[in-house]
Amino acid sequence: MFVEKNGEVYAVKESKVSWTIIAPSLYGDETVTFCVRKVDCGTIDALKNFIWANSAF
């Protein structure tokens, strides 16, 4: 799955208990990975809202 915010595309992987958000780094080919528990964001829509509301993305 993918989530787009302000022209950036974030890859999202789902597991049983969490979401993994893979973000491009500002420095070359590196990536930054964020883990969000499903207790905090239980659905993909809740995760999208989290990404849009969070200044880290």
Secondary structure by P-SEA (a helix, b strand, c coil): cccccccbbbbbbbcccbbbbbbbbccccbbbbbbbbccccccaaaaaaaaaacccc
